[in-house]
Amino acid sequence: MQQHAIEKYVKEQSLELIMYIEKVSSKKTDRTELQNAMKAAASSDRFVVYKLDRLARSTKELYQLTDEMKNRGIDFISINDSFDTKTPTGRAMFDMLAVFAEFERDIIQQRTKAGLEAARKRGRLGGRPAIDRKNKTPYRYAISSR
């Protein structure tokens, strides 16, 4: 789904596509493909992600990455969140969505912990079953040249 949406965006914009596919969670700090994508991105490129939470899990990390992009003249586009940082409105929307994305993640974590605790009190073990690595959805980053 992510890859298809990015490819569609790039095609509609008549851009060249270079796709980086990350296979580790955005919670991890050592994300090789993200680092490669950031190194490869150049001024006037567009750094495209499907959704904000595919790039970073905290507002701080999101701001660090997008500030670096801004300083290097790279435009940031989040397809699902319908904004790009080339416009003042897009930058304002980005700021608001970044805060809400982190808030949503925190709320989900609180609910999960509360549910697991309640289950343990009832004598049940909680947690998610292991995921087969072949079925795990990787994170995708794309850089598009104008």
BELSULBEL-V449997 format. One record per backbone hydrogen bond with DSSP energy under -1.0 kcal/mol. NH is the residue of the N-H (numbers start at 1). CO is the residue of the C=O. If there is no record, write none. Layout:
<<NH | CO> <NH | CO>>
This chain:
<<5 | 1> <6 | 2> <7 | 3> <8 | 4> <9 | 5> <10 | 6> <11 | 7> <12 | 8> <13 | 9> <14 | 11> <15 | 10> <16 | 145> <18 | 143> <20 | 141> <22 | 139> <28 | 25> <31 | 29> <35 | 31> <36 | 32> <37 | 33> <38 | 34> <39 | 35> <40 | 36> <41 | 37> <44 | 73> <45 | 42> <46 | 144> <47 | 75> <48 | 142> <49 | 77> <54 | 51> <55 | 52> <56 | 52> <62 | 58> <63 | 59> <64 | 60> <65 | 61> <66 | 62> <67 | 63> <68 | 64> <69 | 65> <70 | 66> <71 | 67> <72 | 68> <73 | 70> <74 | 69> <75 | 45> <77 | 47> <78 | 83> <79 | 49> <80 | 50> <82 | 79> <83 | 78> <85 | 76> <91 | 87> <92 | 88> <93 | 89> <94 | 90> <95 | 91> <96 | 92> <97 | 93> <98 | 94> <99 | 95> <100 | 96> <101 | 97> <102 | 98> <103 | 99> <104 | 100> <105 | 101> <106 | 102> <107 | 103> <108 | 104> <109 | 105> <110 | 106> <111 | 107> <112 | 108> <113 | 109> <114 | 110> <115 | 111> <116 | 112> <117 | 113> <118 | 114> <119 | 115> <120 | 116> <121 | 117> <122 | 118> <123 | 120> <124 | 119> <135 | 132> <139 | 22> <141 | 20> <142 | 48> <143 | 18> <144 | 46>>
